[in-house]
Amino acid sequence: MAPLRDALHVLVIPYPAQGHVKPLMELSHRLVEHGFKVTFLNTEFNHKRVIAAMGSGVDIEGDKIHMAAIPDGLGPEEDRNQHGKLIPSMWSVMPGYLEAFIGRIMTDSYESNIKCVICDWTMAWALEVAAKMGIPRAAFWPASGAVLASLHHIPRLIEDKIIDANGIPSNNQMIQLSPTMPLMNPDQLVWLCMGDTATTSEMFNFFLWISRTVELVDHFICNSFYDLEPYVFEQFPNVKPIGPVMARSSGANFWAEDSTCISWLDQQSANSVIYVAFGSHTMLDGRKVKELALGLELSKRPFLWVVRPDLTSGKAIEYPDGFLERVASRGRMVRWAPQYNVLAHPSIACFLTHCGWNSTTEALSAGVPLLCWPYFGDQFINETYICDLWKVGLRLNPAESGLISRDEIKEKLDLLLGDEEINSNTKKMKEMATRSVSNGGDSLKNLVDFIEKIKA
């Protein structure tokens, strides 16, 4: 076997969450199209999930994308949705494993040198390892430019006493990150919305540390597009938007896709189906599931609902009595769906979503209006932009009890599907998103430029 030293080889390292793994896998496919070999390095826990979900019918570019893994430091039964536990563990053990992993590649005469380490910016410890080993480095930001800007500005927010040393806002005044950016609600700063107030300080310190690793980055790319957030990319010209990075391939799922839902959609009328999906992390208690189910029933519209096995914290889903029988002719529930293909389907009328960034950009790219039910993290900022700035969706308002009622769901679905302004805005967004990744588009130009730079 001849040595591969001259081959183009990149190491790609995602944060171990579904919404982070999928866009980096899609970027890996684009790199393969440009002649690269990719080593895609998951945590061992997620590596097993991805391989199991892939089955035998998924092609990830033959031997051009090599799936590999290193430990995250947690035991097999520990909850990896507890970011306050997962992140310190990764910081502690993964740099050493990564250095050893790269060392084996560099000393293998039949392996190609690594031209670049591309990591999710939330895995910035990998930037330190790559810098130590003299390897060029690229950071990928999988969320919105607005959230990226808020993290970049953390040191200044502390200096200006807008937040204290623990990331807590000093008052309730809206935050102006720059003269051209929309005002930001201080309650929506991402480290304050992680679901567990006990870990707020840990998460803030994590994001503060990330904000200080910018000097280690040779190339910074972002899953957004210029026309969507021009005020961000004017402020940070070194951050290059390459999005929307659409997750077309199925080689990065944590659950096996149920593609039979596409044939079900084929049988529905155009612009008739409510698509309901809450991503990989959202948990709903039994009351919320019941109200959602009854709201969908009240809508009297066909619906496709993604119901993950762990949607209710490991408990079996309990639908309202008689619900499944009453909606059998117009409702379809699946464990996981090929979302890109679902949203692009002509039968889809709207998307009831948790407002994750991938879901948001996929809906914008498909011209599908959004009904917003955010859960944690950046999803609250995304909801604000969707409803108040871009005006491509509506928010669901909880009652005083905190519960979103079936009547609220039905009413907002009716309003959303009858709103001509939202319908017009979604069409414009689709045109902008399509233009950005087409020949001559800003995102495609940035992607090609990035690829040429790491080839050099």
N, C-alpha and C positions, 0 to 999 in steps of 0.2 A: 504493500500500500504506500502510495506517495504521500509525503508530508503535505499538510494543508496550510502551511505558514502564511502563504500569500492570500488566502481566502479572506473575504470580508466577513467578520464575525462580531456580533454585538451581544452583550449580556443585558437582558431586560428583567427588571425586578419590580413587581407590583406590590402595593400594600395588600394584605390578605383579606380583601372584601370584594364581593361580586362586582360592585360598581367601579372598582379600581382595576380588577383583573381584566375585565372585558375590553375596555378601550386600549389597554396596552397590548393585549393579544391582537386586536385589530391593527394597531400600529405595526406589530411584528409581521403581519401578513403583507403590509405595504412595503416593509423593508425587504422581505423575501422577493417581492416583485422587482426590486431594484438590485438584486444580486447578492443580498446578504444571507448569511446563515445566522440564525437566532438561537441563543440558549435562553429559555424562558424559565426563570427561577422562582418558583412558588415556595411557600412554607410546606413542610411535609404534610401537615394536616390538610391544607387545601389542595395540594398535589393529588392526594388520594381521592378527594371529592371530584376534582376535575376529570381525572382518568376514569373514574367510575361512571360519571355522567356522560362521557364521550361515547362509551360503548365501542363497538367494532366498526361502526359505519362512518366515523368522522375522520376526514383527512385534514391534517394540519401541515400541509405542504411537504409530505413525505419526511425526509430526514433534514429538511431545511429549518424546521422549528423543533428544537430538542427540548423536551420537558424535563426539568430537573428540580431538585428540592433540597432545602436545608431545614433544620429544626427551628422552631420559634421559642423553645424553652418551656412551653406549657405541656402538662400531661394530656393524654388523649381525651380525658373526660372533662377537662376544664372549659369554662364558657369563654369562647373567643369573641363574643359580642360585648364583653366587659373590657372596653378599651383601656380603662385605667389599670387593668391587670396585663392585658396583652402587650401594650406598647412598652412598658418598662422591661418586660421579659425579652422582647425582641431587641431592644437597645442593648441589653446585657449580653445576650448569647450570639446573636446573628452576625455581628461584625467579625468575630473570630471564625465562625463557620464560613463566612463569605471569603475571607482572606485565604483560608485553606482551599476552598473550592477554586478560586481564581489561580492560586499557586499550582494546583494540579493541572489546570489547563495550560499554564505558561511553561510548564516543564515537560509536557507531553509533546514529543516530536511529531506526532501524527495529528495534533490539534492545531487549529489556527489561532493566531494571536487575537486578543480582544481589541477591536478598534475603538469601542466606546462602551461604557456602562450607562444604560438608560434606566433611571429609577423614578418611581413615583416620588414626588418631593417629600411626601410624608415618610419615606424611607431614607431620609437624608443621611443616616449613618453610613449608607452604602457609598455616598459621595466621599466621605472621609476615607473609607477603605480604598476606593479607586484612586483618590489623590495620593494616598500613601504609596500605592503601587505604581504610580506614574501613568495611569490610564485616563484618557479623556472622558469627560463626564457630561451627561445631559440629564436635566430634571424635567419630568413630565407632570403637569398639573391637570388632574382629571375633572376638576370642578369648574365653577364659573370664575371669570376674571374678577368679578366683584369680591368674591371671597378671597381670592389670591391677593388683591389689593389690601384687604383688611389685615391679612397676615403680614404683608410687607410693612405695613404702617404700625405694627405693634410697638416698636421702640419709641416712635414719635408720639403715639397715644399715651404712653407712660410719661414721657418727658413733658407733654402738655397737660398732664394730670386729668386727662379725659377718662383714663382707667387707672386703677392703682397697681401696685406691684404684683398683685394676684389676679389681675385681669378683670376686676369688678368695676363697672362704670361708676363714676363719682356722682352722676345725676342721670335724669331721664331725658336729657336733651338729645336731639338727633345729632348724629355724627357726620361731619363733612370731611371725607377723606381727601378730596381735592375739589377745586372750584367747579369742575365739569361733571363730577360724579353725583348721582342721586344721593340724597340723604339716607343714612343708615340708622335703623332703630338699634340702640345699644343693647336691647334685650335679645337681638338676633345675632350678636357676635358668636361665632361658631362654637367657641369653647364653653359658652354658657348654655348651649342647647344639645348637650350630649346625653341627656336623659338621666344622668346620675349626678346630682349636685355634690355628692361626696368626692367626686373625681374632678370637679371643675378646676381646682388649683393644679392638679397633675396635668390635665389637658392643656391648660394655659401655658404652663412651663414647656410642654412639648411643642406647642406652636411657636412660642417665643424662641426656643432653640432652633427650630426649623428656619425662622426668619433670619437667623444669623449665619446660615450656611450658604447664602447666595454667592459669596465670593468663591465658593468651591465649584460653581456651575460654569461650564464652558458654553452650554447651549440650554436655553430654557424654552420649552414648548408647552402649549396650553390647549385643552380641548374646548375651544370656543371659536368664534369667528369675528372678524373685525367689525362688520356691520351690526352685529348683535350688541357689542360692548365697546364702541370706539373710544369712549372716555377712559377706559382702562388701558388700552394699548397705546394711546397717545401719551399716557402718563408713564408707562413702562415699555419703551420701544424695544428693549432687549428681550422681552417676552413675546414669542412668536405664536400667534394662534394658528392651529392646523386643523381645526374642527369645522363642522361636527364630525368626530370620529365615530362612525356608525358601526355598531356591533353586528355585522352581517354573519360572521362565522359562529359556529356553535362549539368551538374548541376551548371555551373558557367558562362554561357553565358549572355551577355547583349542583344543579339538579338536571336531570334529563328532560329535554324539551318534549312536549306533547304536540307534535306537528299535525295531529288529526284535527286540531281546532281550525286550521286553515281551510280544510274541506268543509267544515261546518260554516265558516264565514262565507264560503262560496255560495252557500244556499240562502244567505240573508240578503235583504234589499240594500241598495246603496245608501250610505249615510244613515244607517238605522241602529247600529250596534253600539252599546256602551261597553267600553273596555275598562276593566277594573284590575289594577295591579299595584302592589305596594312595595316592590323591590325585594331585596333579600334580607332586610334587617327589621322591618316594621313588625311589631307585635300588637295584636288587638285582643282585648279581653272579650269574654262571651257576650257582654251587653252590646259592645260595639259591633261585633259580628252580626248579632240579631238585628240591630237597627239598620245596618247596611243591607242585609238580606231583604228586609221588609221595605226599605227604600227602593231597592231595585225592583221589587215586585210591584210597588205602587206606581213606578214609572210606566209600566205596561209596555216597555220596550225590550227588544232582545238584548242580552248581555253576555259577555265573555268575562269570567272572573277567575283570576289566578289565585288559587288557594294553596299556599305553600304548606308542606307537612308541619312546619313549626310556626305557623302564623299565630297560633294561640298558645305560645310558650310550651310546646310539646304536648298539649292536651288535644284530644280528638275534637275536631270541629263539630259544634252542635248547632245545627240550623233550626230555625223556628219550626214548630210542629206543622207538618204538611207542606212546608215551603218547597221542597224538592219536587213533590208531585204537582204543585200548582204552577211551577215555572218550567216544568219539563219540556214544554214545546218551544220555549224561547230563551232558556238559560243554559249556559254551558260552563262547567267548572273544570279547571285543569290544575295540575300541580305546578307546572312551569310552562311558559309559552315562548315561541320564537318572536320576541317582541318587535324586532325591526320589521319582520314580515307582517305581523298583525297590524301595526300602525299604518303600514303602507297599503293595507287592503281597502278597497273602495267601499266596503260595507261599514267601516268604522265611522261613527258619528262624533264620539268624544272619548276622552281618557280620564277616568277617575284615578288620580295618582297621588303618591306620597311626595312628589316633587323632587325626587333624586335627579341629579344633573344629567345622567344618561337618558333617563326617561323624558326629561324636559326637552333636551336637544333632539331626541328621536321624534317626539311629538311635533316640535317646531318644524323639523325637516319634512315631516309628512303632512303638515298643514292641518293638524288635528287639535281642536280646542281642549283645554284642560279644566278639570274640576279638582281643586287642590285640597289635600288632606295631609299636610306635612307631619312628620313624626319626630325627627331629631336632626342635629347638625346643621348643615347648610340649607336644608330643605325649607326652612322658614324664610331665609333671604330669597331663595328661588321663588317661593310663593309670592312674595312682595313684588318681585320683578315681573312675574307672569301676570299678576292681576292689576297692578298699579302703574307699571311703566310700559310694558309691551302690550298690555290689554289683550291677551290671548286666552284668558281664563277667568274663572270665578273661584272665590274661596268658600269653603263650608264653615259656617259659624256654629260653634257649640252652644248649647243651652247653658243656663247658670250652673247646672250640675256638672258641666264639662262634657256632656254626651252630645254627639252629633245625631240628631233625631232622624227617623225615617222620613218625616215630613220635610225637614230641611234638605235632605238628599233629593227627594222628588222635586221640590220647588226649584232648587238650583239647577238640576238637570234640565227642567223645562225652560228656565231662563237662559241657560247657556246655549241650548240648541236653537233658541229663537233670537239670539243676539246678533244682529247684522254687523255691528262694528267688530265684534270678536271674530266673526266669520271672515270678514274682510282682512283683518289684521293677520289671522293665521295664514291666509293665502300669501300675503306679502312676506311673512317670515319664511314660508316654504321657498319662495323665489330667492330670497337672500341667502338662505342656507345652501340651496342647490348651486347658486352662482359661486359661492365661496370655494367649493370643492371641484368646480368644473374648470376646464381649460381657461387660463387667464385669471382665475379667481385667487384672492389673496391667500387663502388657506393652502391651496394646492401649490402655489408659488413658494410659500414658507416651508412646506413639507419637502419639496424637491431641493430647496436651498439647504435645509438641514441635512438631508441625506448626502448631498454633494460635499458638505463640510466634514461629515464624519467619515466619508470615504477617503478624504485627502490624507 
